[in-house]
Amino acid sequence: MQLQIEPIAAESFGVRSMCTFVKTADLSIIIDPGCSLGQRMRLDPHPLEYKALYNANQRLIKTCEKAEVLTISHYHYDHLKPFFTDYHFILSNRELAELLYTDKIILAKDFRENINASQRQRGYFFNRFAKKKAKEIIYADGKRFEFGNTTIFISKPLSHGERESKQGFVIACKIQYEDEIFVFATVQGPIVPETLTYLLSLTPTILYVGGPPLYLKGYRVSETILEIARSNLTKLAKNVPILIIDHHLLRAPDWKEWLEPVYSEAKSSNHWIGSAAEYSKKPVTLLEAVRKDLYAQYPPPEEFIKWTNQTDKFKKEILPPILESPY
């Protein structure tokens, strides 16, 4: 393949992310330069998760050194690194952000339109600081960019989750080099029928989607919605030669069993399907999905437990005691 795709971080690597490096003869691109952890099961992330996030930060820095263009699909902090210090869930600070964004062309979701309140605020502050370091920030919704024989097309805003959900909107990214087409969509599912139709209309040779949040079944997401998502993924598996599914879906330990009909369709169509780790020919490393088991099987040191019992403000400002730096 002349269009090279390298996942940098994902749930199948042990962190929340879909960060991906794409290289053509003309250009090197990083899609969604972020990674993070999250609160689950009334537990802070396990030390193994912090180590995975530390390693993901290092990979992100090294890959950003090679990239001229960064794209940002939306303003959740598993999809970009903010300029403020947060050692609790993001392992971020100003110095890390400057390493990532300095002298880059940034194609970002417009924070002024088709966005919910929290992401509008995050986007505003990201723009305020990033424009001082980046070569250029372009609000890319619905726009097309040419770099030699490489075309980047950014979609109009798509629903992140269900239609009109509080999750807001994201932009998908299509990268084409000659007859090879990579499409990257952080949508949960896809759940919305129009999003499925749109993704298929892009005729991807490789498609990377976030999958539905199976871990929220019966809580924030109904069984009906999950069935719609599985049906839509099955249609994608039938029509797309290579389908990468990761992110939200892999926060549930039974993700692969749930995907069985999708795998079956891919096999019948002689297509490939798998997680970001499997695409990279690496073992799947689920951590958040098995956090309770991690605490039981690998009890953290007492110093770490004391840190978890501190205030959120303290944990944002002070590194977990198992780490000496965020990257």
Buried (B, 14 or more C-beta within 10 A) or exposed (E): EEBBBBBBBBBBBBBBBBBBBBBBEBBBBBBBBBBBBBEBEEEBBBBBBBBBBBBBBEBBBEBBEEBBBBBBBBBBBBBBBBBEBBBBBBBBBBEBBBBBBEEBBBBBBBBEEBBBEEBBEBBEBBBEBBEEBBEEBBBBBEBEBEBEEBBBBBBEBBBBBBEEBEBBBBBBBBBBBEEBBBBBBBBBBBBBEEBBEBBBEBBBBBBBBBBBBBBBBEEBBEEEBBEBBBBBBBBBBBBBBBBBBBBBBBBBBEBBEBBEEBBEBBEEBEBBBBBBBBBBEEEBBBBBBBBEEBBEEEEBEEEBEEBBEBEEEEBBBEBBBBBEEBB
